[in-house]
């Protein structure tokens, strides 16, 4: 719709400011293909502003690299990628996650660490919608439909898929933020059978890092108080001890204790996400849910935050449920991968199984949609959908068909209809 509005007056120049940053990888591919089609038909010049070097390689004829308001390098796209001259350009290109570089990073964690930290069994999350003259419930959003998986200590399980597939809803159910049906077992305790105080105790073991680091921080509170808040809620330590703990957390995530008195708006996006990570670590959780935690960050900042998450996992033995639509990032951080589509898991296995041997058509489409950060490997075309986007919303009583997962060997599960 925004592209249609921008083209209404048939402009000579279209400025596309981060047009695909918040989009899923398949939708991104379709939008980029649409821009190319419009450029061919109307002869429009495009100024594309982005921090995604894969999109730059896919779209750009010429590239200008900027830093701190200054141009540090300019040239043809092929030259910039093949022979970068500026140090900052080399740093940007080195930080770009690439499909294929993560394979073989680590053995299957299941072989290393027996026992499950978290078990999700037959999870359902539905949202009723009202309509009609009397405002009765006549439709239902089947956000999560029979999802099952487990996470072992020290493991990173990545949950991937397009927006609306149920990734974040699954995470919220695991954190106890939305009502659900099914079983969620954390540390051997089923949340369904626990009282309020017992649930609160279990939730200490599960913390979240959200996508937007600014929206998840109260702008009226000092960041030191924000990081100390979980300790205060759970009645841990005295005021002086909390201050010392928070100072240590700030140092651990690469910030200084002097910054505890500042407000969220005084930090950059990457620093704010570090504050969110420090807050998630305050209660020493066993599981951290990272919900699109690096998708809003620039590529170099993203790389530093991902390195910090890996470092913290090695140091504290934390398990991650890493939710993302960026398949290159997923391949470089995950041990196992679960692919979701319309509320159900369609493929699950180790990172090597899913990326080296994808078996479900949707998984293959997700991987194919990742732009390669190399102008020499630019795709000729990306196939756009020629039909309506499927929806998880159905009439009451019209439940979606349940997909059965077939084991292809060594725990590589693929949905069969």
C-alpha positions as CSV (number, residue, x, y, z in Angstrom):
1,X,0.0,0.0,0.0
2,X,2.8,2.4,0.9
3,X,4.5,1.7,-2.4
4,X,1.3,2.3,-4.3
5,X,0.9,5.7,-2.5
6,X,4.5,6.6,-3.3
7,X,4.0,5.8,-7.0
8,X,0.6,7.6,-7.4
9,X,2.3,10.8,-8.8
10,X,4.6,8.8,-11.1
11,X,7.8,10.1,-9.5
12,X,11.2,10.1,-11.2
13,X,12.9,9.2,-7.9
14,X,11.5,6.9,-5.2
15,X,13.2,7.0,-1.8
16,X,12.8,3.7,-0.1
17,X,13.9,4.1,3.5
18,X,14.4,0.7,5.1
19,X,11.4,-0.7,3.2
20,X,12.0,-4.4,4.2
21,X,13.6,-4.1,7.6
22,X,10.7,-5.4,9.6
23,X,9.5,-7.9,7.0
24,X,9.8,-11.6,6.8
25,X,12.4,-13.0,4.4
26,X,9.8,-14.2,1.9
27,X,7.8,-11.0,2.0
28,X,11.0,-9.1,1.7
29,X,11.9,-11.0,-1.5
30,X,8.4,-10.2,-2.9
31,X,8.7,-6.5,-2.1
32,X,12.2,-6.3,-3.7
33,X,10.9,-8.0,-6.8
34,X,7.9,-5.6,-6.9
35,X,10.3,-2.6,-6.8
36,X,12.4,-4.1,-9.6
37,X,9.2,-4.6,-11.7
38,X,8.1,-1.0,-11.1
39,X,11.5,0.2,-12.0
40,X,11.5,-1.6,-15.3
41,X,8.0,-0.5,-16.2
42,X,8.2,3.2,-15.2
43,X,11.9,3.9,-15.4
44,X,11.9,5.1,-11.8
45,X,15.3,5.7,-10.0
46,X,15.4,4.3,-6.5
47,X,17.4,5.5,-3.5
48,X,17.4,2.5,-1.3
49,X,18.3,3.1,2.4
50,X,19.1,-0.1,4.3
51,X,21.5,-1.8,6.7
52,X,20.9,-5.2,5.2
53,X,23.9,-5.9,3.0
54,X,22.1,-8.8,1.4
55,X,19.4,-6.4,0.1
56,X,22.2,-4.1,-1.1
57,X,23.8,-6.9,-3.1
58,X,20.4,-7.9,-4.5
59,X,19.3,-4.4,-5.6
60,X,22.0,-1.8,-5.9
61,X,23.9,-0.6,-8.9
62,X,25.9,1.9,-6.9
63,X,26.5,2.1,-3.1
64,X,27.3,4.9,-0.7
65,X,28.5,3.8,2.8
66,X,27.8,6.3,5.5
67,X,28.9,6.6,9.1
68,X,28.3,9.4,11.7
69,X,26.7,11.6,9.0
70,X,29.7,11.3,6.6
71,X,30.2,9.3,3.4
72,X,33.1,6.9,4.0
73,X,33.0,5.1,0.7
74,X,31.2,5.2,-2.7
75,X,31.4,2.9,-5.7
76,X,29.8,0.3,-7.9
77,X,28.1,-2.5,-5.9
78,X,30.4,-5.2,-7.3
79,X,33.5,-3.2,-6.4
80,X,32.3,-2.4,-2.9
81,X,31.7,-6.0,-2.1
82,X,34.8,-7.4,-3.9
83,X,37.3,-4.7,-2.9
84,X,36.1,-2.6,0.0
85,X,38.6,0.3,0.7
86,X,37.3,1.8,4.0
87,X,37.8,0.0,7.3
88,X,34.2,0.6,8.3
89,X,33.0,-1.1,5.0
90,X,35.2,-4.1,5.7
91,X,33.7,-4.2,9.2
92,X,30.2,-4.1,7.9
93,X,30.8,-6.9,5.3
94,X,32.6,-9.1,7.9
95,X,29.6,-8.8,10.3
96,X,27.0,-10.0,7.7
97,X,25.6,-13.4,8.7
98,X,25.8,-15.8,5.7
99,X,24.0,-19.0,5.0
100,X,26.5,-21.8,5.0
101,X,28.9,-20.4,7.5
102,X,27.2,-21.8,10.5
103,X,27.1,-25.5,9.5
104,X,29.1,-27.8,11.7
105,X,29.5,-25.2,14.4
106,X,28.5,-27.6,17.1
107,X,27.4,-31.2,17.6
108,X,23.8,-32.0,18.4
109,X,23.2,-30.7,22.0
110,X,20.8,-33.6,22.7
111,X,23.8,-36.0,22.6
112,X,25.7,-33.7,25.0
113,X,23.1,-32.8,27.5
114,X,20.4,-35.4,28.4
115,X,17.2,-34.2,30.1
116,X,14.9,-31.4,29.1
117,X,14.7,-27.9,30.7
118,X,11.4,-27.0,29.0
119,X,8.8,-29.3,27.4
120,X,5.9,-28.0,25.3
121,X,3.3,-30.6,24.5
122,X,0.3,-30.2,22.2
123,X,0.1,-26.4,22.8
124,X,-3.0,-24.6,21.5
125,X,-3.6,-20.8,21.7
126,X,-6.8,-19.4,20.2
127,X,-8.3,-15.9,20.0
128,X,-12.0,-15.5,19.5
129,X,-13.3,-12.7,17.2
130,X,-16.7,-11.1,17.4
131,X,-18.8,-10.0,14.4
132,X,-22.3,-9.8,13.0
133,X,-25.3,-7.7,14.2
134,X,-25.2,-9.1,17.8
135,X,-21.5,-9.1,18.2
136,X,-21.3,-12.8,18.8
137,X,-18.1,-14.9,18.5
138,X,-18.2,-16.2,14.9
139,X,-14.5,-16.6,14.1
140,X,-11.4,-17.9,15.8
141,X,-7.7,-17.2,15.2
142,X,-5.9,-20.5,15.5
143,X,-2.6,-18.8,16.4
144,X,-0.9,-22.0,17.7
145,X,-2.4,-25.4,16.8
146,X,-0.8,-28.4,18.5
147,X,2.8,-27.4,18.8
148,X,5.2,-29.7,20.7
149,X,9.0,-29.3,21.3
150,X,11.6,-29.5,24.1
151,X,14.6,-27.5,25.0
152,X,17.6,-29.0,26.8
153,X,20.1,-27.0,29.1
154,X,22.7,-25.0,27.2
155,X,20.8,-25.4,23.9
156,X,19.6,-22.8,21.4
157,X,16.3,-23.8,19.7
158,X,15.4,-21.4,16.9
159,X,11.7,-21.0,16.0
160,X,11.4,-19.5,12.5
161,X,8.6,-18.6,10.2
162,X,6.7,-15.6,8.7
163,X,4.8,-13.0,10.8
164,X,1.5,-14.5,11.9
165,X,2.7,-18.1,12.0
166,X,2.5,-18.2,15.8
167,X,6.2,-17.8,16.9
168,X,5.7,-15.0,19.3
169,X,2.4,-16.4,20.6
170,X,4.2,-19.6,21.4
171,X,6.9,-17.6,23.3
172,X,4.2,-15.6,25.2
173,X,2.5,-18.9,26.3
174,X,5.8,-20.3,27.5
175,X,6.4,-17.1,29.5
176,X,2.9,-17.3,30.9
177,X,1.6,-14.1,29.2
178,X,-1.3,-15.6,27.2
179,X,-3.9,-18.3,28.1
180,X,-3.3,-21.7,26.4
181,X,-4.4,-25.3,26.3
182,X,-1.8,-28.1,26.5
183,X,1.2,-28.7,28.7
184,X,4.2,-26.5,29.4
185,X,6.7,-28.1,31.8
186,X,9.6,-25.9,33.1
187,X,12.2,-27.7,35.2
188,X,10.0,-30.7,35.7
189,X,7.0,-28.6,36.9
190,X,3.8,-28.3,34.8
191,X,2.6,-24.7,34.8
192,X,-1.1,-25.9,34.5
193,X,-1.2,-27.4,38.0
194,X,0.6,-24.6,39.9
195,X,-0.8,-21.9,42.1
196,X,0.0,-18.2,41.8
197,X,3.0,-18.2,44.1
198,X,4.4,-21.4,42.5
199,X,3.9,-19.9,39.0
200,X,5.8,-16.8,40.0
201,X,8.7,-19.0,41.3
202,X,8.8,-20.9,38.0
203,X,8.8,-17.7,35.9
204,X,12.1,-16.7,37.5
205,X,13.6,-19.4,35.3
206,X,12.1,-18.0,32.1
207,X,12.8,-14.4,30.9
208,X,12.2,-12.6,27.6
209,X,14.1,-10.2,25.4
210,X,11.7,-8.3,23.1
211,X,12.1,-7.1,19.5
212,X,11.9,-3.4,20.2
213,X,14.4,-2.4,22.9
214,X,12.9,1.1,23.3
215,X,9.3,0.0,23.6
216,X,10.1,-2.6,26.2
217,X,11.8,-0.1,28.5
218,X,9.8,2.4,30.5
219,X,11.0,5.9,29.2
220,X,10.2,7.5,32.6
221,X,12.5,5.1,34.6
222,X,16.3,5.2,34.9
223,X,17.9,2.1,33.3
224,X,19.4,1.0,36.5
225,X,16.0,0.8,38.1
226,X,14.7,-1.0,35.1
227,X,17.3,-3.7,35.4
228,X,16.8,-3.9,39.2
229,X,13.0,-4.2,38.8
230,X,12.9,-8.1,38.5
231,X,14.9,-8.3,41.7
232,X,12.5,-6.0,43.4
233,X,9.4,-7.9,42.3
234,X,10.8,-11.2,43.6
235,X,12.1,-9.6,46.8
236,X,15.7,-10.5,46.2
237,X,18.5,-8.7,48.1
238,X,18.5,-5.4,49.9
239,X,18.6,-2.0,48.1
240,X,22.4,-1.7,48.3
241,X,22.9,-5.3,47.2
242,X,20.6,-4.8,44.2
243,X,22.6,-1.8,43.2
244,X,25.8,-3.8,43.3
245,X,24.2,-6.7,41.3
246,X,22.9,-4.2,38.6
247,X,26.3,-2.6,38.4
248,X,27.9,-6.0,37.8
249,X,25.2,-6.8,35.1
250,X,25.9,-3.6,33.3
251,X,29.7,-4.4,33.3
252,X,28.9,-7.9,32.0
253,X,26.9,-6.7,29.0
254,X,29.5,-4.1,28.0
255,X,28.1,-1.0,29.6
256,X,29.5,1.0,32.5
257,X,28.0,1.3,36.0
258,X,28.1,5.1,35.5
259,X,25.3,4.7,32.9
260,X,22.8,3.3,35.5
261,X,21.4,6.8,36.2
262,X,20.6,7.6,32.5
263,X,17.2,7.2,30.8
264,X,16.5,4.8,27.8
265,X,16.4,7.7,25.2
266,X,20.1,8.5,26.0
267,X,21.2,5.2,24.6
268,X,21.6,3.8,21.0
269,X,19.5,0.8,19.8
270,X,22.3,-1.7,20.5
271,X,22.9,-0.3,24.0
272,X,19.2,-0.4,24.8
273,X,19.1,-4.1,23.7
274,X,22.1,-4.7,26.0
275,X,20.1,-3.2,28.9
276,X,17.2,-5.6,28.0
277,X,19.7,-8.5,28.1
278,X,21.0,-7.3,31.5
279,X,17.4,-7.2,32.8
280,X,16.7,-10.7,31.5
281,X,19.8,-11.9,33.3
282,X,19.0,-10.3,36.6
283,X,17.1,-13.4,38.0
284,X,19.7,-15.9,36.7
285,X,17.2,-17.6,34.5
286,X,17.7,-21.1,33.0
287,X,15.8,-20.2,29.7
288,X,15.8,-16.8,27.9
289,X,13.2,-16.3,25.1
290,X,14.8,-13.9,22.5
291,X,11.8,-12.7,20.4
292,X,13.2,-11.1,17.2
293,X,15.8,-9.6,19.6
294,X,18.3,-8.5,16.8
295,X,16.0,-7.8,13.8
296,X,15.8,-4.1,14.5
297,X,19.5,-3.6,14.8
298,X,22.2,-2.6,12.3
299,X,24.3,-5.5,11.0
300,X,27.5,-4.6,12.9
301,X,25.5,-4.0,16.2
302,X,23.5,-7.2,15.5
303,X,26.8,-9.2,15.3
304,X,28.0,-7.8,18.6
305,X,24.7,-8.6,20.4
306,X,24.7,-12.1,19.0
307,X,28.3,-12.6,20.1
308,X,27.2,-11.4,23.6
309,X,24.4,-13.9,23.7
310,X,26.7,-16.8,22.8
311,X,29.2,-15.6,25.4
312,X,26.6,-15.5,28.1
313,X,25.4,-18.9,27.2
314,X,28.9,-20.3,27.6
315,X,29.4,-18.5,30.9
316,X,26.0,-19.1,32.6
317,X,24.7,-22.2,30.8
318,X,21.5,-20.5,29.6
319,X,19.2,-22.1,27.1
320,X,17.7,-19.9,24.4
321,X,14.4,-20.0,22.5
322,X,15.5,-17.8,19.6
323,X,12.7,-16.5,17.5
324,X,13.6,-15.0,14.2
325,X,12.7,-14.7,10.5
326,X,16.3,-14.1,9.5
327,X,17.5,-17.6,8.3
328,X,21.2,-16.5,8.1
329,X,21.2,-15.4,11.7
330,X,19.4,-18.5,12.8
331,X,21.9,-20.8,11.1
332,X,24.8,-19.0,12.8
333,X,23.3,-19.2,16.4
334,X,21.1,-22.2,16.6
335,X,21.6,-25.9,17.6
336,X,18.2,-27.0,16.6
337,X,15.6,-25.4,14.3
338,X,11.8,-25.6,14.3
339,X,10.0,-24.1,11.3
340,X,6.4,-22.9,11.9
341,X,3.7,-22.2,9.3
342,X,0.1,-21.2,10.2
343,X,0.4,-22.2,13.8
344,X,2.0,-25.6,13.3
345,X,5.5,-26.9,13.1
346,X,6.2,-28.2,9.6
347,X,9.9,-29.2,10.0
348,X,12.2,-29.7,13.0
349,X,15.7,-31.0,13.4
350,X,19.3,-30.1,14.1
351,X,20.6,-27.0,12.4
352,X,22.6,-29.1,9.9
353,X,19.6,-31.2,9.0
354,X,17.3,-28.3,8.3
355,X,19.8,-26.1,6.4
356,X,21.7,-28.8,4.6
357,X,18.8,-31.0,3.8
358,X,15.5,-29.1,4.0
359,X,12.6,-31.4,3.2
360,X,9.4,-29.3,3.5
361,X,8.5,-27.0,0.6
362,X,8.0,-24.1,3.0
363,X,11.4,-24.5,4.6
364,X,13.0,-24.6,1.2
365,X,11.2,-21.3,0.3
366,X,12.4,-19.6,3.4
367,X,16.0,-20.6,2.8
368,X,15.8,-19.6,-0.9
369,X,14.4,-16.2,0.0
370,X,17.5,-15.2,1.9
371,X,19.4,-12.6,-0.2
372,X,23.1,-13.5,-0.7
373,X,25.4,-10.6,0.2
374,X,27.3,-10.9,-3.1
375,X,26.3,-9.0,-6.3
376,X,27.8,-11.8,-8.4
377,X,25.2,-14.2,-7.0
378,X,22.2,-12.0,-7.6
379,X,19.0,-13.9,-8.2
380,X,17.3,-13.4,-11.6
381,X,13.8,-13.3,-10.1
382,X,12.0,-14.2,-6.9
383,X,8.6,-15.8,-7.4
384,X,5.7,-13.8,-5.9
385,X,2.6,-15.4,-4.6
386,X,-0.2,-15.5,-7.2
387,X,-3.0,-16.2,-4.6
388,X,-4.4,-14.9,-1.4
389,X,-2.1,-15.2,1.7
390,X,-3.4,-18.1,3.8
391,X,-4.9,-17.0,7.1
392,X,-5.1,-18.8,10.5
393,X,-8.6,-17.2,11.1
394,X,-11.5,-19.7,10.6
395,X,-15.2,-19.9,11.3
396,X,-16.2,-21.4,14.6
397,X,-16.2,-25.2,14.3
398,X,-14.0,-25.1,11.2
399,X,-10.7,-26.4,12.8
400,X,-7.6,-26.6,10.6
401,X,-6.3,-30.0,9.6
402,X,-3.7,-31.4,12.1
403,X,-0.3,-32.1,10.5
404,X,1.5,-35.3,11.6
405,X,5.3,-35.1,11.9
406,X,7.3,-38.0,10.3
407,X,10.7,-38.8,11.6
408,X,13.2,-39.1,8.7
409,X,15.9,-40.3,11.0
410,X,18.0,-38.9,13.8
411,X,15.2,-36.7,15.0
412,X,14.6,-34.9,11.7
413,X,10.8,-34.4,11.7
414,X,8.8,-33.2,8.6
415,X,5.1,-32.6,8.4
416,X,3.1,-34.9,6.2
417,X,-0.5,-34.0,5.2
